[in-house]
Every structure is written in structure tokens, then in C-alpha cells.
Amino acid sequence: MKKSIFYHAGCPVCLSAEHDIIELIGAQNVEIVHFGEDKSRIAEAEKAGVKSVPAMVTPNGNVLHINFGASMSEVKA
Amino acid sequence: MKKSIFYHAGCPVCLSAEHDIIELIGAQNVEIVHFGEDKSRIAEAEKAGVKSVPAMVTPNGNVLHINFGASMSEVKA
């Protein structure tokens, strides 16, 4: 199975969701991207349709916005 | 593993998310509850912290609101 990508920005909501997602789908099935550590991935996430974090892009390209931590404009600020 | 519970109300956003969740975590790991078919589950979902659908309650009781289909007040209307 192609991996999902979970994007987050280190906020408490993000970390809680990250923990849940890893529990549910398994760490081996998801790549975790922290924008605070890698701002170069922001453009790719926006292109995939990510509007806020935490969000997960599934292997088939759907975006699941999970709860609400921060908007992408806050992430870029 | 205890099952997650995925609550939805049949809206297009709900059905898309349902499909993704089943792909990701497996149909055997999640109970699907459709409020349109079973309104008696609404109170239980609200008690668990569900504010909008689609939403998933994880085995440890966390609520993941996934994208946004409808508020619980719309579901009850």
C-alpha cells in the first residue's frame, strides 16, 4: 500500500491527532511531515489540497482535514 | 483492538470520508453508524464529543472530526 502523508505543525491538536492516526493505521503506513521542521513541504501540501493542519493525504489523493489546529496561512506566518 | 466508531449522516463529504477510513484502517476495525438510519445513536455520539459529521471516535475515546459535512444540530433537524 502506498503511504498516506500526515501534515502537521506541532500544535497540541496536531500531536494528539498524529498519535491517534499512528495507532489506527500503523506508523509504517504513514509519513509524518512537520512543517516547523520542513517548511519546504508546505507548497506540496497546498497543491494536494491541504487547507489546515492536522491533515492527512490518503494514498488515492483525498485530503482528510482532522479536527482543526491551524490554517495554512498561520502555518506560513 | 477495540473498534473505532465512524458516525455520519449520508452527506457526500461523509461518504467520501467513510470510504477513505475503511481503506485506511480496514472495515473490520470500524463500526459505521449512519444517523439517518439510526437516530437513537445521536445522543451517544454527542456524549462522546462529536460536534459535526463525519467524525470518528477512536478506541481510546478521542474524537477525530474529519473534514466537515454537517453540524450535529443539522443532523438532528
Backbone of each chain as nested JSON, in Angstrom:
{
  "chains": [
    {"id": "A", "residues": [
      {"number": 1, "name": "MET", "atoms": {"N": [0.85, -1.208, 0.0], "CA": [0.0, 0.0, 0.0], "C": [0.874, 1.242, 0.0]}},
      {"number": 2, "name": "LYS", "atoms": {"N": [0.519, 2.18, -0.86], "CA": [1.203, 3.47, -0.863], "C": [0.928, 4.153, 0.483]}},
      {"number": 3, "name": "LYS", "atoms": {"N": [1.887, 4.918, 0.942], "CA": [1.724, 5.565, 2.25], "C": [0.808, 6.773, 2.183]}},
      {"number": 4, "name": "SER", "atoms": {"N": [0.121, 7.016, 3.288], "CA": [-0.554, 8.289, 3.481], "C": [0.502, 9.282, 3.967]}},
      {"number": 5, "name": "ILE", "atoms": {"N": [0.191, 10.562, 3.844], "CA": [1.078, 11.594, 4.394], "C": [0.281, 12.423, 5.393]}},
      {"number": 6, "name": "PHE", "atoms": {"N": [0.786, 12.511, 6.596], "CA": [0.124, 13.29, 7.644], "C": [0.929, 14.577, 7.832]}},
      {"number": 7, "name": "TYR", "atoms": {"N": [0.272, 15.716, 7.585], "CA": [0.94, 17.013, 7.723], "C": [0.512, 17.674, 9.02]}},
      {"number": 8, "name": "HIS", "atoms": {"N": [1.461, 18.206, 9.738], "CA": [1.091, 18.928, 10.947], "C": [2.111, 20.019, 11.244]}},
      {"number": 9, "name": "ALA", "atoms": {"N": [1.811, 20.775, 12.295], "CA": [2.666, 21.913, 12.605], "C": [3.027, 21.954, 14.089]}},
      {"number": 10, "name": "GLY", "atoms": {"N": [2.938, 20.815, 14.728], "CA": [3.4, 20.748, 16.106], "C": [2.413, 21.248, 17.155]}},
      {"number": 11, "name": "CYS", "atoms": {"N": [1.24, 21.704, 16.718], "CA": [0.26, 22.199, 17.687], "C": [-0.298, 21.03, 18.507]}},
      {"number": 12, "name": "PRO", "atoms": {"N": [-0.852, 21.32, 19.69], "CA": [-1.384, 20.23, 20.526], "C": [-2.434, 19.384, 19.803]}},
      {"number": 13, "name": "VAL", "atoms": {"N": [-3.337, 20.028, 19.065], "CA": [-4.346, 19.287, 18.304], "C": [-3.669, 18.356, 17.289]}},
      {"number": 14, "name": "CYS", "atoms": {"N": [-2.597, 18.893, 16.674], "CA": [-1.853, 18.094, 15.683], "C": [-1.242, 16.851, 16.316]}},
      {"number": 15, "name": "LEU", "atoms": {"N": [-0.611, 17.032, 17.461], "CA": [0.112, 15.925, 18.083], "C": [-0.844, 14.853, 18.571]}},
      {"number": 16, "name": "SER", "atoms": {"N": [-1.979, 15.286, 19.081], "CA": [-2.991, 14.333, 19.52], "C": [-3.503, 13.526, 18.33]}},
      {"number": 17, "name": "ALA", "atoms": {"N": [-3.787, 14.216, 17.228], "CA": [-4.279, 13.526, 16.029], "C": [-3.206, 12.612, 15.454]}},
      {"number": 18, "name": "GLU", "atoms": {"N": [-1.95, 13.074, 15.486], "CA": [-0.855, 12.243, 14.977], "C": [-0.799, 10.921, 15.736]}},
      {"number": 19, "name": "HIS", "atoms": {"N": [-0.897, 11.021, 17.038], "CA": [-0.866, 9.824, 17.877], "C": [-2.005, 8.873, 17.503]}},
      {"number": 20, "name": "ASP", "atoms": {"N": [-3.201, 9.428, 17.345], "CA": [-4.36, 8.597, 17.011], "C": [-4.196, 7.926, 15.653]}},
      {"number": 21, "name": "ILE", "atoms": {"N": [-3.724, 8.7, 14.678], "CA": [-3.571, 8.157, 13.321], "C": [-2.55, 7.02, 13.296]}},
      {"number": 22, "name": "ILE", "atoms": {"N": [-1.453, 7.21, 14.014], "CA": [-0.432, 6.158, 14.05], "C": [-0.995, 4.897, 14.701]}},
      {"number": 23, "name": "GLU", "atoms": {"N": [-1.759, 5.08, 15.764], "CA": [-2.412, 3.932, 16.417], "C": [-3.337, 3.209, 15.452]}},
      {"number": 24, "name": "LEU", "atoms": {"N": [-4.079, 4.003, 14.659], "CA": [-5.135, 3.421, 13.83], "C": [-4.603, 2.768, 12.568]}},
      {"number": 25, "name": "ILE", "atoms": {"N": [-3.676, 3.431, 11.894], "CA": [-3.279, 2.873, 10.597], "C": [-1.86, 2.316, 10.605]}},
      {"number": 26, "name": "GLY", "atoms": {"N": [-1.122, 2.543, 11.696], "CA": [0.221, 1.968, 11.806], "C": [1.285, 2.924, 11.293]}},
      {"number": 27, "name": "ALA", "atoms": {"N": [2.361, 3.069, 12.068], "CA": [3.427, 4.026, 11.731], "C": [4.043, 3.727, 10.363]}},
      {"number": 28, "name": "GLN", "atoms": {"N": [4.03, 2.44, 9.98], "CA": [4.658, 2.069, 8.701], "C": [3.826, 2.491, 7.502]}},
      {"number": 29, "name": "ASN", "atoms": {"N": [2.57, 2.898, 7.751], "CA": [1.695, 3.266, 6.632], "C": [1.528, 4.755, 6.45]}},
      {"number": 30, "name": "VAL", "atoms": {"N": [2.247, 5.544, 7.232], "CA": [2.056, 6.982, 7.141], "C": [3.379, 7.722, 7.311]}},
      {"number": 31, "name": "GLU", "atoms": {"N": [3.602, 8.663, 6.418], "CA": [4.757, 9.546, 6.541], "C": [4.308, 10.782, 7.317]}},
      {"number": 32, "name": "ILE", "atoms": {"N": [5.072, 11.158, 8.328], "CA": [4.709, 12.329, 9.13], "C": [5.56, 13.517, 8.668]}},
      {"number": 33, "name": "VAL", "atoms": {"N": [4.896, 14.612, 8.311], "CA": [5.616, 15.825, 7.896], "C": [5.27, 16.951, 8.862]}},
      {"number": 34, "name": "HIS", "atoms": {"N": [6.294, 17.497, 9.499], "CA": [6.131, 18.593, 10.465], "C": [6.629, 19.868, 9.778]}},
      {"number": 35, "name": "PHE", "atoms": {"N": [5.682, 20.778, 9.505], "CA": [6.067, 21.99, 8.769], "C": [7.076, 22.84, 9.537]}},
      {"number": 36, "name": "GLY", "atoms": {"N": [7.043, 22.757, 10.849], "CA": [8.003, 23.529, 11.645], "C": [9.427, 23.069, 11.394]}},
      {"number": 37, "name": "GLU", "atoms": {"N": [9.547, 21.799, 11.015], "CA": [10.883, 21.24, 10.756], "C": [11.22, 21.24, 9.276]}},
      {"number": 38, "name": "ASP", "atoms": {"N": [10.2, 21.353, 8.427], "CA": [10.44, 21.289, 6.99], "C": [9.426, 22.145, 6.235]}},
      {"number": 39, "name": "LYS", "atoms": {"N": [9.707, 23.426, 6.184], "CA": [8.799, 24.353, 5.515], "C": [8.746, 24.112, 4.006]}},
      {"number": 40, "name": "SER", "atoms": {"N": [9.732, 23.427, 3.473], "CA": [9.771, 23.194, 2.031], "C": [8.626, 22.285, 1.565]}},
      {"number": 41, "name": "ARG", "atoms": {"N": [7.965, 21.614, 2.495], "CA": [6.873, 20.712, 2.112], "C": [5.524, 21.424, 2.066]}},
      {"number": 42, "name": "ILE", "atoms": {"N": [5.485, 22.708, 2.469], "CA": [4.206, 23.425, 2.522], "C": [3.556, 23.521, 1.138]}},
      {"number": 43, "name": "ALA", "atoms": {"N": [4.354, 23.852, 0.13], "CA": [3.803, 24.035, -1.214], "C": [3.163, 22.74, -1.721]}},
      {"number": 44, "name": "GLU", "atoms": {"N": [3.846, 21.642, -1.482], "CA": [3.344, 20.322, -1.901], "C": [2.007, 20.009, -1.22]}},
      {"number": 45, "name": "ALA", "atoms": {"N": [1.907, 20.347, 0.061], "CA": [0.677, 20.081, 0.8], "C": [-0.465, 20.941, 0.257]}},
      {"number": 46, "name": "GLU", "atoms": {"N": [-0.194, 22.202, 0.011], "CA": [-1.231, 23.093, -0.515], "C": [-1.7, 22.605, -1.878]}},
      {"number": 47, "name": "LYS", "atoms": {"N": [-0.761, 22.152, -2.681], "CA": [-1.101, 21.64, -4.001], "C": [-2.003, 20.409, -3.891]}},
      {"number": 48, "name": "ALA", "atoms": {"N": [-1.788, 19.62, -2.845], "CA": [-2.616, 18.425, -2.631], "C": [-4.006, 18.782, -2.102]}},
      {"number": 49, "name": "GLY", "atoms": {"N": [-4.173, 20.059, -1.67], "CA": [-5.484, 20.48, -1.201], "C": [-5.591, 20.68, 0.298]}},
      {"number": 50, "name": "VAL", "atoms": {"N": [-4.459, 20.668, 0.988], "CA": [-4.474, 20.849, 2.441], "C": [-4.773, 22.311, 2.774]}},
      {"number": 51, "name": "LYS", "atoms": {"N": [-5.84, 22.537, 3.551], "CA": [-6.275, 23.891, 3.909], "C": [-5.919, 24.237, 5.346]}},
      {"number": 52, "name": "SER", "atoms": {"N": [-5.772, 23.217, 6.184], "CA": [-5.453, 23.424, 7.596], "C": [-4.735, 22.183, 8.093]}},
      {"number": 53, "name": "VAL", "atoms": {"N": [-4.122, 22.319, 9.247], "CA": [-3.467, 21.161, 9.865], "C": [-4.122, 20.863, 11.205]}},
      {"number": 54, "name": "PRO", "atoms": {"N": [-4.098, 19.639, 11.672], "CA": [-3.543, 18.477, 11.0], "C": [-4.409, 18.0, 9.837]}},
      {"number": 55, "name": "ALA", "atoms": {"N": [-3.752, 17.432, 8.834], "CA": [-4.471, 16.882, 7.688], "C": [-3.713, 15.669, 7.18]}},
      {"number": 56, "name": "MET", "atoms": {"N": [-4.455, 14.764, 6.582], "CA": [-3.817, 13.593, 6.013], "C": [-4.218, 13.456, 4.557]}},
      {"number": 57, "name": "VAL", "atoms": {"N": [-3.225, 13.226, 3.708], "CA": [-3.497, 12.943, 2.306], "C": [-3.401, 11.434, 2.136]}},
      {"number": 58, "name": "THR", "atoms": {"N": [-4.487, 10.841, 1.663], "CA": [-4.537, 9.381, 1.54], "C": [-3.796, 8.934, 0.276]}},
      {"number": 59, "name": "PRO", "atoms": {"N": [-3.51, 7.631, 0.186], "CA": [-2.792, 7.137, -0.997], "C": [-3.502, 7.464, -2.31]}},
      {"number": 60, "name": "ASN", "atoms": {"N": [-4.83, 7.599, -2.287], "CA": [-5.536, 7.93, -3.532], "C": [-5.727, 9.438, -3.713]}},
      {"number": 61, "name": "GLY", "atoms": {"N": [-5.081, 10.234, -2.855], "CA": [-5.05, 11.673, -3.082], "C": [-6.133, 12.478, -2.382]}},
      {"number": 62, "name": "ASN", "atoms": {"N": [-7.005, 11.811, -1.629], "CA": [-8.016, 12.568, -0.877], "C": [-7.383, 13.241, 0.327]}},
      {"number": 63, "name": "VAL", "atoms": {"N": [-7.928, 14.396, 0.677], "CA": [-7.427, 15.105, 1.854], "C": [-8.429, 14.959, 2.991]}},
      {"number": 64, "name": "LEU", "atoms": {"N": [-7.963, 14.473, 4.117], "CA": [-8.797, 14.402, 5.314], "C": [-8.295, 15.465, 6.283]}},
      {"number": 65, "name": "HIS", "atoms": {"N": [-9.091, 16.515, 6.465], "CA": [-8.754, 17.513, 7.482], "C": [-9.281, 16.986, 8.811]}},
      {"number": 66, "name": "ILE", "atoms": {"N": [-8.397, 16.81, 9.765], "CA": [-8.765, 16.15, 11.014], "C": [-8.746, 17.182, 12.14]}},
      {"number": 67, "name": "ASN", "atoms": {"N": [-9.932, 17.395, 12.736], "CA": [-10.062, 18.434, 13.748], "C": [-9.516, 19.738, 13.178]}},
      {"number": 68, "name": "PHE", "atoms": {"N": [-9.078, 20.641, 13.995], "CA": [-8.541, 21.884, 13.444], "C": [-7.474, 22.417, 14.376]}},
      {"number": 69, "name": "GLY", "atoms": {"N": [-6.259, 22.495, 13.857], "CA": [-5.164, 23.027, 14.657], "C": [-4.813, 24.436, 14.232]}},
      {"number": 70, "name": "ALA", "atoms": {"N": [-4.565, 24.6, 12.934], "CA": [-4.163, 25.902, 12.41], "C": [-4.414, 25.931, 10.913]}},
      {"number": 71, "name": "SER", "atoms": {"N": [-4.695, 27.128, 10.396], "CA": [-4.868, 27.272, 8.955], "C": [-3.495, 27.272, 8.293]}},
      {"number": 72, "name": "MET", "atoms": {"N": [-3.475, 27.058, 6.985], "CA": [-2.197, 27.079, 6.27], "C": [-1.579, 28.475, 6.309]}},
      {"number": 73, "name": "SER", "atoms": {"N": [-2.405, 29.528, 6.352], "CA": [-1.805, 30.869, 6.421], "C": [-1.111, 31.08, 7.775]}},
      {"number": 74, "name": "GLU", "atoms": {"N": [-1.666, 30.476, 8.82], "CA": [-0.977, 30.545, 10.121], "C": [0.319, 29.739, 10.085]}},
      {"number": 75, "name": "VAL", "atoms": {"N": [0.277, 28.62, 9.389], "CA": [1.465, 27.768, 9.295], "C": [2.597, 28.518, 8.59]}},
      {"number": 76, "name": "LYS", "atoms": {"N": [2.212, 29.32, 7.587], "CA": [3.241, 30.03, 6.799], "C": [3.734, 31.297, 7.497]}},
      {"number": 77, "name": "ALA", "atoms": {"N": [2.989, 31.778, 8.485], "CA": [3.353, 33.053, 9.133], "C": [4.663, 32.924, 9.918]}}
    ]},
    {"id": "B", "residues": [
      {"number": 1, "name": "MET", "atoms": {"N": [-7.956, -5.409, 18.928], "CA": [-8.122, -3.948, 19.089], "C": [-9.604, -3.624, 19.181]}},
      {"number": 2, "name": "LYS", "atoms": {"N": [-9.953, -2.748, 20.099], "CA": [-11.321, -2.264, 20.181], "C": [-11.618, -1.488, 18.902]}},
      {"number": 3, "name": "LYS", "atoms": {"N": [-12.876, -1.539, 18.477], "CA": [-13.219, -0.858, 17.235], "C": [-13.35, 0.642, 17.408]}},
      {"number": 4, "name": "SER", "atoms": {"N": [-13.03, 1.37, 16.351], "CA": [-13.404, 2.77, 16.272], "C": [-14.864, 2.83, 15.831]}},
      {"number": 5, "name": "ILE", "atoms": {"N": [-15.49, 3.971, 16.05], "CA": [-16.856, 4.169, 15.553], "C": [-16.861, 5.387, 14.642]}},
      {"number": 6, "name": "PHE", "atoms": {"N": [-17.324, 5.203, 13.432], "CA": [-17.393, 6.296, 12.461], "C": [-18.856, 6.715, 12.346]}},
      {"number": 7, "name": "TYR", "atoms": {"N": [-19.129, 7.969, 12.698], "CA": [-20.501, 8.494, 12.647], "C": [-20.666, 9.359, 11.416]}},
      {"number": 8, "name": "HIS", "atoms": {"N": [-21.758, 9.164, 10.709], "CA": [-22.0, 10.031, 9.566], "C": [-23.496, 10.175, 9.321]}},
      {"number": 9, "name": "ALA", "atoms": {"N": [-23.816, 11.006, 8.329], "CA": [-25.224, 11.293, 8.077], "C": [-25.565, 11.193, 6.595]}},
      {"number": 10, "name": "GLY", "atoms": {"N": [-24.741, 10.457, 5.873], "CA": [-25.055, 10.195, 4.474], "C": [-24.724, 11.306, 3.504]}},
      {"number": 11, "name": "CYS", "atoms": {"N": [-24.157, 12.402, 4.0], "CA": [-23.796, 13.507, 3.103], "C": [-22.612, 13.087, 2.226]}},
      {"number": 12, "name": "PRO", "atoms": {"N": [-22.436, 13.758, 1.083], "CA": [-21.334, 13.376, 0.182], "C": [-19.969, 13.41, 0.866]}},
      {"number": 13, "name": "VAL", "atoms": {"N": [-19.722, 14.432, 1.682], "CA": [-18.447, 14.505, 2.411], "C": [-18.298, 13.295, 3.335]}},
      {"number": 14, "name": "CYS", "atoms": {"N": [-19.423, 12.91, 3.951], "CA": [-19.406, 11.756, 4.857], "C": [-19.032, 10.476, 4.123]}},
      {"number": 15, "name": "LEU", "atoms": {"N": [-19.656, 10.271, 2.972], "CA": [-19.462, 9.013, 2.252], "C": [-18.05, 8.907, 1.713]}},
      {"number": 16, "name": "SER", "atoms": {"N": [-17.513, 10.026, 1.264], "CA": [-16.138, 10.04, 0.79], "C": [-15.185, 9.702, 1.934]}},
      {"number": 17, "name": "ALA", "atoms": {"N": [-15.404, 10.32, 3.091], "CA": [-14.538, 10.056, 4.246], "C": [-14.702, 8.614, 4.723]}},
      {"number": 18, "name": "GLU", "atoms": {"N": [-15.932, 8.11, 4.7], "CA": [-16.172, 6.721, 5.107], "C": [-15.345, 5.762, 4.251]}},
      {"number": 19, "name": "HIS", "atoms": {"N": [-15.377, 6.016, 2.945], "CA": [-14.623, 5.163, 2.026], "C": [-13.122, 5.207, 2.366]}},
      {"number": 20, "name": "ASP", "atoms": {"N": [-12.614, 6.416, 2.603], "CA": [-11.185, 6.556, 2.902], "C": [-10.815, 5.858, 4.211]}},
      {"number": 21, "name": "ILE", "atoms": {"N": [-11.677, 6.018, 5.22], "CA": [-11.378, 5.431, 6.525], "C": [-11.376, 3.904, 6.445]}},
      {"number": 22, "name": "ILE", "atoms": {"N": [-12.324, 3.35, 5.715], "CA": [-12.37, 1.895, 5.571], "C": [-11.123, 1.386, 4.84]}},
      {"number": 23, "name": "GLU", "atoms": {"N": [-10.71, 2.127, 3.818], "CA": [-9.48, 1.762, 3.098], "C": [-8.277, 1.779, 4.035]}},
      {"number": 24, "name": "LEU", "atoms": {"N": [-8.239, 2.805, 4.896], "CA": [-7.046, 3.028, 5.71], "C": [-6.959, 2.091, 6.909]}},
      {"number": 25, "name": "ILE", "atoms": {"N": [-8.068, 1.903, 7.592], "CA": [-7.956, 1.135, 8.837], "C": [-8.634, -0.231, 8.753]}},
      {"number": 26, "name": "GLY", "atoms": {"N": [-9.361, -0.463, 7.654], "CA": [-9.969, -1.775, 7.464], "C": [-11.383, -1.833, 8.017]}},
      {"number": 27, "name": "ALA", "atoms": {"N": [-12.295, -2.401, 7.237], "CA": [-13.709, -2.449, 7.616], "C": [-13.918, -3.19, 8.935]}},
      {"number": 28, "name": "GLN", "atoms": {"N": [-13.039, -4.146, 9.222], "CA": [-13.221, -4.928, 10.452], "C": [-12.864, -4.143, 11.713]}},
      {"number": 29, "name": "ASN", "atoms": {"N": [-12.2, -2.977, 11.521], "CA": [-11.773, -2.202, 12.685], "C": [-12.659, -1.002, 12.982]}},
      {"number": 30, "name": "VAL", "atoms": {"N": [-13.725, -0.848, 12.228], "CA": [-14.555, 0.329, 12.446], "C": [-16.036, -0.005, 12.29]}},
      {"number": 31, "name": "GLU", "atoms": {"N": [-16.807, 0.469, 13.247], "CA": [-18.261, 0.357, 13.157], "C": [-18.774, 1.625, 12.492]}},
      {"number": 32, "name": "ILE", "atoms": {"N": [-19.618, 1.46, 11.488], "CA": [-20.168, 2.622, 10.787], "C": [-21.581, 2.893, 11.313]}},
      {"number": 33, "name": "VAL", "atoms": {"N": [-21.827, 4.104, 11.764], "CA": [-23.153, 4.487, 12.239], "C": [-23.688, 5.622, 11.37]}},
      {"number": 34, "name": "HIS", "atoms": {"N": [-24.826, 5.373, 10.751], "CA": [-25.471, 6.368, 9.875], "C": [-26.68, 6.916, 10.639]}},
      {"number": 35, "name": "PHE", "atoms": {"N": [-26.593, 8.2, 11.01], "CA": [-27.67, 8.78, 11.824], "C": [-29.013, 8.787, 11.097]}},
      {"number": 36, "name": "GLY", "atoms": {"N": [-28.958, 8.837, 9.775], "CA": [-30.199, 8.818, 9.019], "C": [-30.941, 7.504, 9.186]}},
      {"number": 37, "name": "GLU", "atoms": {"N": [-30.172, 6.454, 9.465], "CA": [-30.778, 5.13, 9.655], "C": [-30.994, 4.797, 11.12]}},
      {"number": 38, "name": "ASP", "atoms": {"N": [-30.275, 5.5, 11.99], "CA": [-30.377, 5.184, 13.412], "C": [-30.182, 6.436, 14.261]}},
      {"number": 39, "name": "LYS", "atoms": {"N": [-31.263, 7.189, 14.401], "CA": [-31.181, 8.436, 15.168], "C": [-30.954, 8.18, 16.647]}},
      {"number": 40, "name": "SER", "atoms": {"N": [-31.194, 6.98, 17.101], "CA": [-31.025, 6.678, 18.523], "C": [-29.556, 6.745, 18.952]}},
      {"number": 41, "name": "ARG", "atoms": {"N": [-28.648, 6.751, 17.994], "CA": [-27.217, 6.817, 18.337], "C": [-26.706, 8.245, 18.479]}},
      {"number": 42, "name": "ILE", "atoms": {"N": [-27.545, 9.236, 18.168], "CA": [-27.085, 10.628, 18.201], "C": [-26.635, 11.039, 19.611]}},
      {"number": 43, "name": "ALA", "atoms": {"N": [-27.412, 10.666, 20.616], "CA": [-27.081, 11.072, 21.986], "C": [-25.73, 10.508, 22.421]}},
      {"number": 44, "name": "GLU", "atoms": {"N": [-25.493, 9.269, 22.08], "CA": [-24.225, 8.615, 22.41], "C": [-23.045, 9.33, 21.744]}},
      {"number": 45, "name": "ALA", "atoms": {"N": [-23.248, 9.733, 20.493], "CA": [-22.174, 10.423, 19.769], "C": [-21.888, 11.779, 20.403]}},
      {"number": 46, "name": "GLU", "atoms": {"N": [-22.948, 12.504, 20.738], "CA": [-22.744, 13.816, 21.361], "C": [-22.037, 13.677, 22.697]}},
      {"number": 47, "name": "LYS", "atoms": {"N": [-22.4, 12.66, 23.439], "CA": [-21.76, 12.414, 24.734], "C": [-20.265, 12.128, 24.545]}},
      {"number": 48, "name": "ALA", "atoms": {"N": [-19.931, 11.473, 23.442], "CA": [-18.529, 11.166, 23.159], "C": [-17.76, 12.398, 22.693]}},
      {"number": 49, "name": "GLY", "atoms": {"N": [-18.494, 13.478, 22.365], "CA": [-17.817, 14.715, 21.964], "C": [-17.926, 15.039, 20.491]}},
      {"number": 50, "name": "VAL", "atoms": {"N": [-18.768, 14.321, 19.775], "CA": [-18.921, 14.567, 18.347], "C": [-19.692, 15.873, 18.125]}},
      {"number": 51, "name": "LYS", "atoms": {"N": [-19.092, 16.811, 17.397], "CA": [-19.69, 18.13, 17.152], "C": [-20.228, 18.253, 15.73]}},
      {"number": 52, "name": "SER", "atoms": {"N": [-19.684, 17.459, 14.825], "CA": [-20.095, 17.506, 13.424], "C": [-19.797, 16.153, 12.807]}},
      {"number": 53, "name": "VAL", "atoms": {"N": [-20.373, 15.931, 11.643], "CA": [-20.088, 14.679, 10.934], "C": [-19.458, 14.998, 9.581]}},
      {"number": 54, "name": "PRO", "atoms": {"N": [-18.663, 14.101, 9.034], "CA": [-18.279, 12.821, 9.605], "C": [-17.285, 12.974, 10.762]}},
      {"number": 55, "name": "ALA", "atoms": {"N": [-17.341, 12.047, 11.69], "CA": [-16.414, 12.033, 12.811], "C": [-16.154, 10.592, 13.216]}},
      {"number": 56, "name": "MET", "atoms": {"N": [-14.97, 10.389, 13.767], "CA": [-14.642, 9.046, 14.218], "C": [-14.209, 9.114, 15.675]}},
      {"number": 57, "name": "VAL", "atoms": {"N": [-14.759, 8.22, 16.476], "CA": [-14.326, 8.098, 17.864], "C": [-13.376, 6.907, 17.915]}},
      {"number": 58, "name": "THR", "atoms": {"N": [-12.154, 7.163, 18.371], "CA": [-11.131, 6.117, 18.388], "C": [-11.347, 5.202, 19.59]}},
      {"number": 59, "name": "PRO", "atoms": {"N": [-10.673, 4.035, 19.583], "CA": [-10.84, 3.095, 20.7], "C": [-10.497, 3.727, 22.057]}},
      {"number": 60, "name": "ASN", "atoms": {"N": [-9.605, 4.726, 22.069], "CA": [-9.283, 5.355, 23.357], "C": [-10.151, 6.58, 23.657]}},
      {"number": 61, "name": "GLY", "atoms": {"N": [-11.183, 6.789, 22.851], "CA": [-12.162, 7.82, 23.18], "C": [-11.921, 9.184, 22.574]}},
      {"number": 62, "name": "ASN", "atoms": {"N": [-10.85, 9.332, 21.796], "CA": [-10.629, 10.62, 21.133], "C": [-11.586, 10.783, 19.963]}},
      {"number": 63, "name": "VAL", "atoms": {"N": [-11.971, 12.025, 19.713], "CA": [-12.856, 12.294, 18.58], "C": [-12.052, 12.947, 17.466]}},
      {"number": 64, "name": "LEU", "atoms": {"N": [-12.111, 12.357, 16.295], "CA": [-11.483, 12.951, 15.116], "C": [-12.595, 13.463, 14.209]}},
      {"number": 65, "name": "HIS", "atoms": {"N": [-12.709, 14.787, 14.127], "CA": [-13.663, 15.368, 13.183], "C": [-12.968, 15.431, 11.841]}},
      {"number": 66, "name": "ILE", "atoms": {"N": [-13.534, 14.78, 10.854], "CA": [-12.861, 14.635, 9.566], "C": [-13.591, 15.468, 8.525]}},
      {"number": 67, "name": "ASN", "atoms": {"N": [-12.88, 16.453, 7.975], "CA": [-13.499, 17.397, 7.046], "C": [-14.776, 17.937, 7.704]}},
      {"number": 68, "name": "PHE", "atoms": {"N": [-15.728, 18.364, 6.947], "CA": [-16.943, 18.879, 7.569], "C": [-18.113, 18.62, 6.646]}},
      {"number": 69, "name": "GLY", "atoms": {"N": [-19.048, 17.829, 7.118], "CA": [-20.23, 17.544, 6.317], "C": [-21.426, 18.301, 6.847]}},
      {"number": 70, "name": "ALA", "atoms": {"N": [-21.685, 18.174, 8.146], "CA": [-22.846, 18.815, 8.76], "C": [-22.633, 18.896, 10.265]}},
      {"number": 71, "name": "SER", "atoms": {"N": [-23.22, 19.917, 10.873], "CA": [-23.152, 20.039, 12.327], "C": [-24.148, 19.071, 12.954]}},
      {"number": 72, "name": "MET", "atoms": {"N": [-23.988, 18.805, 14.232], "CA": [-24.92, 17.899, 14.906], "C": [-26.316, 18.506, 14.965]}},
      {"number": 73, "name": "SER", "atoms": {"N": [-26.41, 19.838, 15.015], "CA": [-27.759, 20.43, 15.032], "C": [-28.45, 20.219, 13.684]}},
      {"number": 74, "name": "GLU", "atoms": {"N": [-27.672, 20.233, 12.601], "CA": [-28.255, 19.911, 11.29], "C": [-28.671, 18.44, 11.238]}},
      {"number": 75, "name": "VAL", "atoms": {"N": [-27.871, 17.587, 11.849], "CA": [-28.182, 16.162, 11.855], "C": [-29.501, 15.906, 12.58]}},
      {"number": 76, "name": "LYS", "atoms": {"N": [-29.719, 16.669, 13.656], "CA": [-30.917, 16.454, 14.462], "C": [-32.16, 17.097, 13.845]}},
      {"number": 77, "name": "ALA", "atoms": {"N": [-31.951, 18.017, 12.919], "CA": [-33.085, 18.77, 12.347], "C": [-34.004, 17.849, 11.541]}}
    ]}
  ]
}
